[in-house]
Amino acid sequence: MTIAFSTLLLLPILAKLVVLLGDGRHRLGLLRSFDQFASIVLEGACERVIVGDLYCDIPLGLNIIRGENVVLIGEMDMEKEELPSHMTAVSTVEIKRAQKAERDATYLKGSMKNIMEFLGID
Protein backbone atom coordinates (compact mmCIF):
# COMPACT_ATOMS: atom_id res chain seq x y z
CA MET A 1 0.00 0.00 0.00
CA THR A 2 1.38 3.38 -1.01
CA ILE A 3 0.63 6.53 0.99
CA ALA A 4 0.90 9.84 -0.84
CA PHE A 5 3.12 12.35 0.91
CA SER A 6 0.55 15.13 0.41
CA THR A 7 -1.84 13.37 2.79
CA LEU A 8 0.68 13.80 5.57
CA LEU A 9 0.26 17.57 5.29
CA LEU A 10 -3.40 17.23 6.27
CA LEU A 11 -2.54 16.00 9.74
CA PRO A 12 -2.89 18.77 12.33
CA ILE A 13 0.32 20.07 13.86
CA LEU A 14 -0.21 21.18 17.45
CA ALA A 15 3.12 22.17 18.88
CA LYS A 16 3.90 25.36 20.80
CA LEU A 17 7.29 26.61 19.64
CA VAL A 18 9.84 29.19 20.58
CA VAL A 19 11.90 30.39 17.62
CA LEU A 20 15.19 32.26 17.98
CA LEU A 21 15.81 34.52 15.00
CA GLY A 22 19.15 35.58 13.57
CA ASP A 23 18.80 39.11 14.96
CA GLY A 24 18.27 37.80 18.50
CA ARG A 25 14.49 38.18 18.70
CA HIS A 26 12.25 35.42 20.10
CA ARG A 27 8.92 34.38 18.56
CA LEU A 28 6.38 32.10 20.24
CA GLY A 29 3.36 30.48 18.66
CA LEU A 30 1.60 27.34 17.49
CA LEU A 31 3.27 25.60 14.57
CA ARG A 32 0.90 25.33 11.62
CA SER A 33 3.24 24.51 8.74
CA PHE A 34 6.90 24.18 7.77
CA ASP A 35 8.98 23.32 4.72
CA GLN A 36 12.36 21.81 3.87
CA PHE A 37 14.11 25.18 4.31
CA ALA A 38 12.93 25.54 7.95
CA SER A 39 10.45 28.23 6.95
CA ILE A 40 7.57 28.05 9.42
CA VAL A 41 4.08 29.42 9.94
CA LEU A 42 3.14 30.30 13.52
CA GLU A 43 -0.47 30.93 14.53
CA GLY A 44 -1.20 33.21 17.46
CA ALA A 45 2.42 34.32 17.41
CA CYS A 46 3.94 36.86 19.75
CA GLU A 47 7.37 38.36 20.13
CA ARG A 48 8.80 37.87 23.61
CA VAL A 49 11.02 40.75 24.65
CA ILE A 50 13.17 40.18 27.75
CA VAL A 51 15.18 42.90 29.49
CA GLY A 52 16.71 41.85 32.80
CA ASP A 53 13.87 40.46 34.94
CA LEU A 54 11.17 42.16 32.82
CA TYR A 55 9.37 40.64 29.85
CA CYS A 56 6.55 41.48 27.47
CA ASP A 57 4.74 39.37 24.88
CA ILE A 58 3.87 41.56 21.90
CA PRO A 59 1.05 39.92 19.88
CA LEU A 60 1.72 39.44 16.16
CA GLY A 61 -1.07 37.10 15.01
CA LEU A 62 -0.29 34.79 12.08
CA ASN A 63 3.45 34.93 11.41
CA ILE A 64 5.50 33.52 8.54
CA ILE A 65 9.23 33.18 9.18
CA ARG A 66 11.68 32.43 6.38
CA GLY A 67 14.06 29.58 7.10
CA GLU A 68 17.16 31.72 6.51
CA ASN A 69 16.20 33.81 9.57
CA VAL A 70 15.77 30.83 11.91
CA VAL A 71 18.65 30.03 14.27
CA LEU A 72 16.91 27.70 16.71
CA ILE A 73 13.48 26.09 17.06
CA GLY A 74 12.39 24.59 20.37
CA GLU A 75 9.15 22.95 21.46
CA MET A 76 7.53 24.30 24.61
CA ASP A 77 5.43 22.27 27.01
CA MET A 78 1.86 23.57 26.80
CA GLU A 79 1.12 22.44 30.36
CA LYS A 80 4.01 24.12 32.19
CA GLU A 81 4.76 27.73 32.98
CA GLU A 82 7.50 28.77 30.61
CA LEU A 83 9.14 31.54 32.64
CA PRO A 84 10.91 31.55 36.01
CA SER A 85 8.91 33.00 38.91
CA HIS A 86 11.21 36.04 39.29
CA MET A 87 10.26 37.39 35.83
CA THR A 88 7.77 40.28 35.80
CA ALA A 89 5.31 40.95 32.97
CA VAL A 90 5.19 44.61 31.90
CA SER A 91 3.45 46.63 29.19
CA THR A 92 4.85 47.24 25.72
CA VAL A 93 5.65 50.87 26.61
CA GLU A 94 7.61 49.84 29.70
CA ILE A 95 9.62 47.14 27.88
CA LYS A 96 10.50 49.60 25.06
CA ARG A 97 11.72 52.05 27.70
CA ALA A 98 13.81 49.32 29.37
CA GLN A 99 15.27 48.29 25.97
CA LYS A 100 16.28 51.89 25.25
CA ALA A 101 17.93 52.23 28.68
CA GLU A 102 19.82 48.96 28.11
CA ARG A 103 20.96 50.09 24.64
CA ASP A 104 22.09 53.48 25.99
CA ALA A 105 24.05 51.82 28.82
CA THR A 106 25.76 49.45 26.36
CA TYR A 107 26.65 52.36 24.06
CA LEU A 108 28.03 54.40 26.96
CA LYS A 109 30.11 51.46 28.19
CA GLY A 110 31.54 50.93 24.69
CA SER A 111 32.29 54.64 24.31
CA MET A 112 34.10 54.78 27.65
CA LYS A 113 36.11 51.69 26.77
CA ASN A 114 37.18 53.24 23.43
CA ILE A 115 38.21 56.49 25.15
CA MET A 116 40.24 54.62 27.78
CA GLU A 117 41.99 52.52 25.08
CA PHE A 118 42.76 55.69 23.12
CA LEU A 119 44.29 57.30 26.22
CA GLY A 120 46.20 54.13 27.10
CA ILE A 121 44.41 53.64 30.41
CA ASP A 122 43.68 50.09 31.55
DSSP file (Angstrom, degrees, kcal/mol; ACC not computed):
  #  RESIDUE AA STRUCTURE BP1 BP2  ACC     N-H-->O    O-->H-N    N-H-->O    O-->H-N    TCO  KAPPA ALPHA  PHI   PSI    X-CA   Y-CA   Z-CA
    1    1 A M              0   0    0      0, 0.0     2,-0.5     0, 0.0     0, 0.0   0.000 360.0 360.0 360.0 130.4    0.0    0.0    0.0
    2    2 A T        -     0   0    0      0, 0.0     2,-0.5     0, 0.0     0, 0.0  -0.870 360.0-156.5-105.4 131.5    1.4    3.4   -1.0
    3    3 A I        -     0   0    0     -2,-0.5     2,-0.2     3,-0.0     5,-0.0  -0.926  19.9-127.5-107.7 125.8    0.6    6.5    1.0
    4    4 A A    >   -     0   0    0     -2,-0.5     3,-1.0     1,-0.1     4,-0.5  -0.475  11.7-134.2 -70.8 139.9    0.9    9.8   -0.8
    5    5 A F  G >> S+     0   0    0      1,-0.2     3,-1.1     2,-0.2     4,-0.6   0.801 101.0  67.3 -65.9 -28.4    3.1   12.4    0.9
    6    6 A S  G >4 S+     0   0    0      1,-0.3     3,-0.8     2,-0.2     4,-0.4   0.798  91.2  62.4 -64.7 -26.9    0.6   15.1    0.4
    7    7 A T  G X4 S+     0   0    0     -3,-1.0     3,-1.1     1,-0.2     4,-0.4   0.781  92.9  64.4 -69.6 -23.8   -1.8   13.4    2.8
    8    8 A L  G X4 S+     0   0    0     -3,-1.1     3,-1.0    -4,-0.5    -1,-0.2   0.795  92.9  62.5 -67.1 -26.6    0.7   13.8    5.6
    9    9 A L  G << S+     0   0    0     -3,-0.8    -1,-0.2    -4,-0.6    -2,-0.2   0.670  92.5  65.6 -72.7 -15.6    0.3   17.6    5.3
   10   10 A L  G <  S+     0   0    0     -3,-1.1    -1,-0.2    -4,-0.4    -2,-0.2   0.655  77.3 101.3 -80.7 -15.3   -3.4   17.2    6.3
   11   11 A L  S <  S-     0   0    0     -3,-1.0     2,-0.1    -4,-0.4    -3,-0.0  -0.494  83.5-110.4 -69.7 135.9   -2.5   16.0    9.7
   12   12 A P        -     0   0    0      0, 0.0     2,-0.6     0, 0.0    -1,-0.1  -0.422  23.0-147.9 -69.6 140.9   -2.9   18.8   12.3
   13   13 A I        +     0   0    0     19,-0.2     2,-0.5    -2,-0.1    -4,-0.0  -0.945  19.5 175.6-108.5 114.6    0.3   20.1   13.9
   14   14 A L        +     0   0    0     -2,-0.6     2,-0.4    16,-0.1    18,-0.1  -0.751  25.4 131.8-121.9  83.4   -0.2   21.2   17.5
   15   15 A A        -     0   0    0     -2,-0.5    16,-2.9    16,-0.5     2,-0.6  -0.994  48.6-139.6-135.0 128.8    3.1   22.2   18.9
   16   16 A K  E     -AB  30  76A   0     60,-0.5    60,-3.7    -2,-0.4     2,-0.3  -0.778  33.7-170.6 -86.0 124.6    3.9   25.4   20.8
   17   17 A L  E     -AB  29  75A   0     12,-3.1    12,-1.7    -2,-0.6     2,-0.4  -0.823  26.8-152.0-119.0 153.1    7.3   26.6   19.6
   18   18 A V  E     -AB  28  74A   0     56,-2.8    56,-2.7    -2,-0.3     2,-0.5  -0.995  21.2-163.3-115.8 132.4    9.8   29.2   20.6
   19   19 A V  E     -AB  27  73A   0      8,-3.1     8,-2.5    -2,-0.4     2,-0.6  -0.970   9.0-152.3-121.6 124.7   11.9   30.4   17.6
   20   20 A L  E     -AB  26  72A   0     52,-2.7    51,-2.9    -2,-0.5    52,-1.5  -0.861  19.6-150.7 -94.7 123.5   15.2   32.3   18.0
   21   21 A L  E >   - B   0  70A   0      4,-2.8     3,-2.1    -2,-0.6    49,-0.2  -0.503  26.2-106.6 -93.2 163.2   15.8   34.5   15.0
   22   22 A G  T 3  S+     0   0    0     47,-2.1    48,-0.1     1,-0.3    -1,-0.1   0.759 118.7  55.1 -59.9 -27.7   19.2   35.6   13.6
   23   23 A D  T 3  S-     0   0    0     46,-0.2    -1,-0.3     2,-0.1    46,-0.0   0.347 123.1-101.6 -90.6   7.7   18.8   39.1   15.0
   24   24 A G  S <  S+     0   0    0     -3,-2.1    -2,-0.1     1,-0.3     2,-0.1   0.377  77.4 134.7  94.6  -4.3   18.3   37.8   18.5
   25   25 A R        -     0   0    0     -5,-0.1    -4,-2.8    24,-0.1     2,-0.4  -0.413  46.2-138.0 -77.6 157.1   14.5   38.2   18.7
   26   26 A H  E     -AC  20  48A   0     22,-0.6    22,-1.7    -6,-0.2     2,-0.4  -0.960  15.0-168.6-117.3 131.2   12.2   35.4   20.1
   27   27 A R  E     -AC  19  47A   0     -8,-2.5    -8,-3.1    -2,-0.4     2,-0.4  -0.959   2.2-168.4-118.1 139.4    8.9   34.4   18.6
   28   28 A L  E     +AC  18  46A   0     18,-2.7    18,-2.2    -2,-0.4     2,-0.3  -0.953  27.7 111.7-123.5 144.9    6.4   32.1   20.2
   29   29 A G  E     -A   17   0A   0    -12,-1.7   -12,-3.1    -2,-0.4     2,-0.5  -0.965  63.8 -66.1 172.5 177.2    3.4   30.5   18.7
   30   30 A L  E     -AC  16  43A   0     13,-2.5    13,-2.9    -2,-0.3     2,-0.3  -0.769  50.3-121.3 -89.6 127.0    1.6   27.3   17.5
   31   31 A L  E     + C   0  42A   0    -16,-2.9   -16,-0.5    -2,-0.5    11,-0.2  -0.503  39.5 164.2 -67.8 126.0    3.3   25.6   14.6
   32   32 A R  E     -     0   0A   0      9,-2.9     2,-0.3     1,-0.4   -19,-0.2   0.662  62.7  -7.6-113.3 -29.9    0.9   25.3   11.6
   33   33 A S  E     - C   0  41A   0      8,-1.1     8,-2.4     2,-0.0    -1,-0.4  -0.987  54.5-179.6-162.3 159.9    3.2   24.5    8.7
   34   34 A F  E     - C   0  40A   0     -2,-0.3     2,-0.2     6,-0.2     6,-0.2  -0.961  10.6-151.4-154.6 166.9    6.9   24.2    7.8
   35   35 A D    >   -     0   0    0      4,-1.4     3,-1.6    -2,-0.3    -2,-0.0  -0.754  42.0 -84.6-134.6-175.4    9.0   23.3    4.7
   36   36 A Q  T 3  S+     0   0    0      1,-0.3     0, 0.0    -2,-0.2     0, 0.0   0.609 123.1  58.4 -70.3 -11.7   12.4   21.8    3.9
   37   37 A F  T 3  S-     0   0    0      2,-0.1    -1,-0.3     0, 0.0     3,-0.1   0.299 118.4-107.2 -98.6   8.9   14.1   25.2    4.3
   38   38 A A    <   +     0   0    0     -3,-1.6     2,-0.3     1,-0.3    -2,-0.1   0.629  68.8 151.3  70.1  17.2   12.9   25.5    7.9
   39   39 A S        -     0   0    0     27,-0.1    -4,-1.4    29,-0.0     2,-0.3  -0.611  26.3-169.9 -70.8 138.9   10.4   28.2    6.9
   40   40 A I  E     -CD  34  65A   0     25,-2.1    25,-2.8    -2,-0.3     2,-0.5  -0.934  25.6-141.6-135.8 156.3    7.6   28.0    9.4
   41   41 A V  E     -CD  33  64A   0     -8,-2.4    -9,-2.9    -2,-0.3    -8,-1.1  -0.983  19.9-165.5-116.5 122.9    4.1   29.4    9.9
   42   42 A L  E     -CD  31  63A   0     21,-3.2    21,-3.1    -2,-0.5     3,-0.5  -0.929   5.9-152.6-111.1 130.5    3.1   30.3   13.5
   43   43 A E  E    S+C   30   0A   0    -13,-2.9   -13,-2.5    -2,-0.5    19,-0.2  -0.815  81.5  11.7 -99.4 141.5   -0.5   30.9   14.5
   44   44 A G  E    S+     0   0A   0     -2,-0.4    -1,-0.2   -15,-0.2    18,-0.2   0.865  93.5 179.2  63.7  35.4   -1.2   33.2   17.5
   45   45 A A  E     - D   0  61A   0     16,-2.7    15,-3.0    -3,-0.5    16,-1.6  -0.290  13.5-179.0 -73.3 153.5    2.4   34.3   17.4
   46   46 A C  E     -CD  28  59A   0    -18,-2.2   -18,-2.7    13,-0.3     2,-0.6  -0.979  27.4-123.2-144.3 155.6    3.9   36.9   19.7
   47   47 A E  E     -CD  27  58A   0     11,-2.6    11,-2.9    -2,-0.3     2,-0.7  -0.903  23.5-147.6-100.0 123.4    7.4   38.4   20.1
   48   48 A R  E     -CD  26  57A   0    -22,-1.7   -22,-0.6    -2,-0.6     2,-0.5  -0.827  12.8-167.3 -94.9 118.8    8.8   37.9   23.6
   49   49 A V  E     - D   0  56A   0      7,-2.8     7,-1.9    -2,-0.7     2,-0.5  -0.921   4.0-170.8-107.0 126.0   11.0   40.8   24.7
   50   50 A I  E     + D   0  55A   0     -2,-0.5     2,-0.4     5,-0.2     5,-0.2  -0.974  12.5 171.5-122.5 126.6   13.2   40.2   27.8
   51   51 A V  E >   - D   0  54A   0      3,-2.4     3,-2.3    -2,-0.5     2,-0.3  -0.932  67.6 -53.5-133.0 108.8   15.2   42.9   29.5
   52   52 A G  T 3  S-     0   0    0     -2,-0.4    35,-0.0     1,-0.3    46,-0.0  -0.468 122.5 -18.8  62.9-122.2   16.7   41.9   32.8
   53   53 A D  T 3  S+     0   0    0     -2,-0.3    35,-2.9    -3,-0.1     2,-0.3   0.256 122.4  92.3 -98.7   9.9   13.9   40.5   34.9
   54   54 A L  E <   +De  51  88A   0     -3,-2.3    -3,-2.4    33,-0.2     2,-0.3  -0.793  50.0 174.7-104.2 146.7   11.2   42.2   32.8
   55   55 A Y  E     -De  50  89A   0     33,-2.2    35,-2.3    -2,-0.3     2,-0.3  -0.989  12.1-170.1-147.1 158.6    9.4   40.6   29.9
   56   56 A C  E     -D   49   0A   0     -7,-1.9    -7,-2.8    -2,-0.3     2,-0.7  -0.983  16.3-144.7-147.5 135.4    6.6   41.5   27.5
   57   57 A D  E     -D   48   0A   0     -2,-0.3    -9,-0.2    33,-0.2    35,-0.1  -0.909  17.0-160.2-101.5 112.1    4.7   39.4   24.9
   58   58 A I  E     -D   47   0A   0    -11,-2.9   -11,-2.6    -2,-0.7     2,-0.1  -0.832  20.6-126.5 -94.9 114.9    3.9   41.6   21.9
   59   59 A P  E     +D   46   0A   0      0, 0.0   -13,-0.3     0, 0.0   -14,-0.1  -0.345  35.4 167.5 -67.1 138.5    1.1   39.9   19.9
   60   60 A L  E     -     0   0A   0    -15,-3.0     2,-0.3     1,-0.2   -14,-0.2   0.542  27.0-150.6-122.4 -18.7    1.7   39.4   16.2
   61   61 A G  E     +D   45   0A   0    -16,-1.6   -16,-2.7     2,-0.1     2,-0.4  -0.608  67.7  11.0  81.1-141.3   -1.1   37.1   15.0
   62   62 A L  E    S-     0   0A   0     -2,-0.3     2,-0.4   -18,-0.2   -19,-0.2  -0.603  78.9-170.6 -74.6 128.3   -0.3   34.8   12.1
   63   63 A N  E     -D   42   0A   0    -21,-3.1   -21,-3.2    -2,-0.4     2,-0.5  -0.981  17.3-161.7-131.5 129.8    3.4   34.9   11.4
   64   64 A I  E     -D   41   0A   0     -2,-0.4     2,-0.5   -23,-0.2   -23,-0.2  -0.945  12.2-168.7-109.8 126.1    5.5   33.5    8.5
   65   65 A I  E     -D   40   0A   0    -25,-2.8   -25,-2.1    -2,-0.5     2,-0.1  -0.963  18.8-130.2-119.5 123.6    9.2   33.2    9.2
   66   66 A R    >   -     0   0    0     -2,-0.5     3,-1.8   -27,-0.2     4,-0.4  -0.456  20.4-123.7 -70.1 143.0   11.7   32.4    6.4
   67   67 A G  G >  S+     0   0    0      1,-0.3     3,-1.2     2,-0.2    -1,-0.1   0.786 107.1  65.4 -59.0 -31.2   14.1   29.6    7.1
   68   68 A E  G 3  S+     0   0    0      1,-0.3    -1,-0.3     3,-0.0   -30,-0.1   0.692 101.7  51.1 -67.8 -16.4   17.2   31.7    6.5
   69   69 A N  G <  S+     0   0    0     -3,-1.8   -47,-2.1   -48,-0.1     2,-0.4   0.529  88.6  99.7 -94.3  -7.9   16.2   33.8    9.6
   70   70 A V  E <   +B   21   0A   0     -3,-1.2   -49,-0.2    -4,-0.4     3,-0.1  -0.680  34.7 164.7 -87.1 126.9   15.8   30.8   11.9
   71   71 A V  E    S+     0   0A   0    -51,-2.9     2,-0.3    -2,-0.4   -50,-0.2   0.767  70.5   4.5-101.7 -42.4   18.6   30.0   14.3
   72   72 A L  E     -B   20   0A   0    -52,-1.5   -52,-2.7     2,-0.0     2,-0.4  -0.998  54.9-163.9-149.4 139.0   16.9   27.7   16.7
   73   73 A I  E     +B   19   0A   0     -2,-0.3     2,-0.4   -54,-0.2   -54,-0.2  -0.996  16.2 177.8-124.0 129.8   13.5   26.1   17.1
   74   74 A G  E     -B   18   0A   0    -56,-2.7   -56,-2.8    -2,-0.4     2,-0.4  -0.991  25.7-127.7-133.5 141.5   12.4   24.6   20.4
   75   75 A E  E     -B   17   0A   0     -2,-0.4     2,-0.3   -58,-0.2   -58,-0.3  -0.693  23.5-149.6 -86.9 137.7    9.2   23.0   21.5
   76   76 A M  E     -B   16   0A   0    -60,-3.7   -60,-0.5    -2,-0.4     2,-0.5  -0.808  20.4-112.8-105.9 147.2    7.5   24.3   24.6
   77   77 A D        -     0   0    0     -2,-0.3     3,-0.4     1,-0.2   -62,-0.0  -0.683  19.8-153.4 -78.2 122.0    5.4   22.3   27.0
   78   78 A M  S    S+     0   0    0     -2,-0.5    -1,-0.2     1,-0.2     4,-0.1   0.714  91.3  53.0 -69.3 -19.8    1.9   23.6   26.8
   79   79 A E  S    S+     0   0    0      2,-0.1    -1,-0.2     3,-0.0     2,-0.2   0.761  99.1  70.7 -87.4 -27.0    1.1   22.4   30.4
   80   80 A K  S    S-     0   0    0     -3,-0.4     2,-0.3     1,-0.1    -4,-0.0  -0.565  87.4-105.2 -97.6 155.3    4.0   24.1   32.2
   81   81 A E        -     0   0    0     -2,-0.2    -4,-0.1     1,-0.1    -1,-0.1  -0.616  29.2-153.4 -71.1 132.8    4.8   27.7   33.0
   82   82 A E        +     0   0    0     -2,-0.3    -1,-0.1    -4,-0.1    -2,-0.0   0.518  67.1  62.5 -93.9  -4.6    7.5   28.8   30.6
   83   83 A L  S    S-     0   0    0      4,-0.1    -2,-0.0     1,-0.0     0, 0.0  -0.904  86.2-104.7-121.2 149.4    9.1   31.5   32.6
   84   84 A P    >   -     0   0    0      0, 0.0     3,-1.4     0, 0.0    -2,-0.1  -0.298  36.4-112.4 -63.5 156.6   10.9   31.6   36.0
   85   85 A S  T 3  S+     0   0    0      1,-0.3    -2,-0.0    -4,-0.1     0, 0.0   0.725 111.7  64.8 -66.3 -22.7    8.9   33.0   38.9
   86   86 A H  T 3  S+     0   0    0      2,-0.1    -1,-0.3   -32,-0.0     2,-0.2   0.590  79.5 102.2 -79.6  -8.1   11.2   36.0   39.3
   87   87 A M    <   -     0   0    0     -3,-1.4     2,-0.5   -33,-0.1   -33,-0.2  -0.538  61.6-150.5 -77.1 141.2   10.3   37.4   35.8
   88   88 A T  E     -e   54   0A   0    -35,-2.9   -33,-2.2    -2,-0.2     2,-0.3  -0.953   8.5-133.8-117.4 127.8    7.8   40.3   35.8
   89   89 A A  E     +e   55   0A   0     -2,-0.5     2,-0.3   -35,-0.2   -33,-0.2  -0.627  32.4 175.5 -77.9 133.5    5.3   41.0   33.0
   90   90 A V        -     0   0    0    -35,-2.3   -33,-0.2    -2,-0.3     2,-0.0  -0.816  31.9 -88.6-131.6 172.2    5.2   44.6   31.9
   91   91 A S     >  -     0   0    0     -2,-0.3     4,-2.2   -35,-0.1     5,-0.2  -0.261  39.2-106.5 -77.4 168.1    3.5   46.6   29.2
   92   92 A T  H  > S+     0   0    0      1,-0.2     4,-2.1     2,-0.2     5,-0.2   0.889 120.4  53.1 -61.6 -40.5    4.8   47.2   25.7
   93   93 A V  H  > S+     0   0    0      1,-0.2     4,-1.9     2,-0.2    -1,-0.2   0.921 110.0  47.5 -62.1 -44.8    5.7   50.9   26.6
   94   94 A E  H  > S+     0   0    0      1,-0.2     4,-2.2     2,-0.2    -1,-0.2   0.892 111.7  49.2 -65.7 -40.1    7.6   49.8   29.7
   95   95 A I  H  X S+     0   0    0     -4,-2.2     4,-2.4     2,-0.2    -1,-0.2   0.871 110.0  51.8 -69.9 -34.8    9.6   47.1   27.9
   96   96 A K  H  X S+     0   0    0     -4,-2.1     4,-2.2     2,-0.2    -1,-0.2   0.895 110.3  49.4 -65.2 -39.2   10.5   49.6   25.1
   97   97 A R  H  X S+     0   0    0     -4,-1.9     4,-2.2     2,-0.2    -2,-0.2   0.908 111.6  48.3 -64.7 -42.2   11.7   52.1   27.7
   98   98 A A  H  X S+     0   0    0     -4,-2.2     4,-2.3     2,-0.2    -2,-0.2   0.879 110.3  52.2 -66.3 -38.2   13.8   49.3   29.4
   99   99 A Q  H  X S+     0   0    0     -4,-2.4     4,-2.6     2,-0.2    -2,-0.2   0.920 109.8  49.0 -62.6 -43.3   15.3   48.3   26.0
  100  100 A K  H  X S+     0   0    0     -4,-2.2     4,-2.7     1,-0.2    -2,-0.2   0.914 110.9  49.6 -63.7 -42.6   16.3   51.9   25.3
  101  101 A A  H  X S+     0   0    0     -4,-2.2     4,-2.2     2,-0.2    -1,-0.2   0.901 112.1  48.7 -62.2 -41.0   17.9   52.2   28.7
  102  102 A E  H  X S+     0   0    0     -4,-2.3     4,-2.2     2,-0.2    -2,-0.2   0.910 112.3  48.2 -65.7 -42.1   19.8   49.0   28.1
  103  103 A R  H  X S+     0   0    0     -4,-2.6     4,-2.5     2,-0.2    -2,-0.2   0.921 111.9  49.5 -62.2 -44.8   21.0   50.1   24.6
  104  104 A D  H  X S+     0   0    0     -4,-2.7     4,-2.5     1,-0.2    -2,-0.2   0.897 110.9  49.6 -62.3 -41.3   22.1   53.5   26.0
  105  105 A A  H  X S+     0   0    0     -4,-2.2     4,-2.3     2,-0.2    -1,-0.2   0.898 111.5  48.9 -65.1 -40.5   24.0   51.8   28.8
  106  106 A T  H  X S+     0   0    0     -4,-2.2     4,-2.3     2,-0.2    -2,-0.2   0.908 112.3  48.4 -65.2 -41.8   25.8   49.5   26.4
  107  107 A Y  H  X S+     0   0    0     -4,-2.5     4,-2.5     2,-0.2    -2,-0.2   0.916 112.0  48.9 -63.9 -43.8   26.7   52.4   24.1
  108  108 A L  H  X S+     0   0    0     -4,-2.5     4,-2.5     2,-0.2    -2,-0.2   0.904 110.9  50.3 -63.4 -41.7   28.0   54.4   27.0
  109  109 A K  H  X S+     0   0    0     -4,-2.3     4,-2.1     1,-0.2    -1,-0.2   0.915 112.3  47.2 -62.7 -43.6   30.1   51.5   28.2
  110  110 A G  H  X S+     0   0    0     -4,-2.3     4,-2.2     2,-0.2    -2,-0.2   0.892 111.9  50.6 -64.7 -39.9   31.5   50.9   24.7
  111  111 A S  H  X S+     0   0    0     -4,-2.5     4,-2.2     2,-0.2    -2,-0.2   0.920 110.9  48.1 -64.1 -44.6   32.3   54.6   24.3
  112  112 A M  H  X S+     0   0    0     -4,-2.5     4,-2.5     1,-0.2    -1,-0.2   0.896 110.7  51.8 -63.7 -40.0   34.1   54.8   27.7
  113  113 A K  H  X S+     0   0    0     -4,-2.1     4,-2.4     1,-0.2    -1,-0.2   0.919 109.9  48.9 -62.3 -43.6   36.1   51.7   26.8
  114  114 A N  H  X S+     0   0    0     -4,-2.2     4,-2.3     2,-0.2    -2,-0.2   0.893 111.7  49.3 -63.7 -40.1   37.2   53.2   23.4
  115  115 A I  H  X S+     0   0    0     -4,-2.2     4,-2.0     2,-0.2    -2,-0.2   0.922 111.5  48.7 -65.3 -44.2   38.2   56.5   25.1
  116  116 A M  H  X>S+     0   0    0     -4,-2.5     5,-2.7     1,-0.2     4,-0.8   0.894 111.9  48.9 -65.0 -39.3   40.2   54.6   27.8
  117  117 A E  H ><5S+     0   0    0     -4,-2.4     3,-0.6     3,-0.2    -1,-0.2   0.912 110.4  51.7 -64.2 -41.4   42.0   52.5   25.1
  118  118 A F  H 3<5S+     0   0    0     -4,-2.3    -2,-0.2     1,-0.2    -1,-0.2   0.870 112.9  44.5 -62.9 -37.1   42.8   55.7   23.1
  119  119 A L  H 3<5S-     0   0    0     -4,-2.0    -1,-0.2    -5,-0.1    -2,-0.2   0.555 114.3-117.7 -84.3  -8.7   44.3   57.3   26.2
  120  120 A G  T <<5 +     0   0    0     -4,-0.8     2,-0.4    -3,-0.6    -3,-0.2   0.746  64.6 144.5  79.4  23.8   46.2   54.1   27.1
  121  121 A I      <       0   0    0     -5,-2.7    -1,-0.3    -6,-0.2    -2,-0.1  -0.815 360.0 360.0 -97.7 133.2   44.4   53.6   30.4
  122  122 A D              0   0    0     -2,-0.4    -1,-0.1    -3,-0.1    -5,-0.1   0.452 360.0 360.0 -90.1 360.0   43.7   50.1   31.5
